[in-house]
Structure formats: structure tokens, C-alpha cells
Amino acid sequence: MGEYTRTVSCRMTEEDRQLLDKRAEALELANSEAIRALLRLPIVDPDELDAIDAGSRVVVIDAKTMGRINRELIRWGRHYNQAVRALNTIAMFVRNKGGIDPQVAKEQLTKAATELELVQGSVEEIKDMVQVVHESERFWR
């Protein structure tokens, strides 16, 4: 960003101040960082409000949660690649050798199935994380 050289002051009720403190602490942000995050939320032009789905809303995902989701997606990709590699091994045997030893095919198919089960496990973890965000309380009231 840049250097913060401007100061803004505003009045709020004690309830709003406590809410700001609570929300900022939950997000592991300073109050000023929480306010800056709110200012950076996309705002829709009132003339374009009809274009927004009735159930849509803006959510803020903190860096920690985004990092966890990113790591899960990377794991997902690795397991998927291993499964595809096992299936390609079978395809290579069939193409180049006219067939495949049933034992080798079984091993490769078992490996592919195991890797795809791990992908499914990662999908469920990501789904759970996204569900938490979806059901989370809004930062504003």
C-alpha cells in the first residue's frame, strides 16, 4: 500500500466501538486495519443494485484461511496428478504392448483409486472451509 499519512476521526456509540474491537480482534487486525479493510470492500453503484443476486454478499477471507485453502488445492492437484499418472501407465501398456499384466493393472488402478479418494478428502475439507465462510457472521450489521 503506501505510507499512511492521513488520520480520520469519527464518533460512534460504545456498542459500535466494542463491536469494532471484537471484530478486529477476531480477524487478528488492528482497528485501523479493520476499518481500511471495510473501505476496500467493493461497493456497487445504486443504479446497478438490480444486477446483484438477492442472496449474494461480499465476504472477507483472511490470509490465514486463504493460505489453508490454497494448501488444500495444491494437495488436491498433486493427488489428482498421481491418479492420472497411474491411469496413463495402464494406457501406455495397452498402446505399446498390446495388453497389460492383470497384476500391474490392478496395482495401477488401486493407486489411482487411492489418490482419487485423497482428492475427494481434500474436496471435503475445502467444502467445509467454504461453508464456514458462507455461514459466517458479516463483519457489518
C-alpha positions, 0 to 999 in steps of 0.5 A, a space after each residue: 500500500 503506501 505510507 499512511 499519512 492521513 488520520 480520520 476521526 469519527 464518533 460512534 456509540 460504545 456498542 459500535 466501538 466494542 463491536 469494532 474491537 471484537 471484530 478486529 480482534 477476531 480477524 487478528 487486525 488492528 482497528 485501523 486495519 479493520 476499518 481500511 479493510 471495510 473501505 476496500 470492500 467493493 461497493 456497487 453503484 445504486 443504479 446497478 443494485 438490480 444486477 446483484 443476486 438477492 442472496 449474494 454478499 461480499 465476504 472477507 477471507 483472511 490470509 490465514 484461511 486463504 493460505 489453508 485453502 490454497 494448501 488444500 488445492 495444491 494437495 488436491 492437484 498433486 493427488 489428482 496428478 498421481 491418479 492420472 499418472 497411474 491411469 496413463 501407465 495402464 494406457 501406455 501398456 495397452 498402446 505399446 504392448 498390446 495388453 497389460 499384466 492383470 497384476 500391474 493393472 490392478 496395482 495401477 488402478 488401486 493407486 489411482 483409486 487411492 489418490 482419487 479418494 485423497 482428492 475427494 478428502 481434500 474436496 471435503 475439507 475445502 467444502 467445509 472451509 467454504 461453508 464456514 465462510 458462507 455461514 459466517 457472521 458479516 463483519 457489518 450489521 
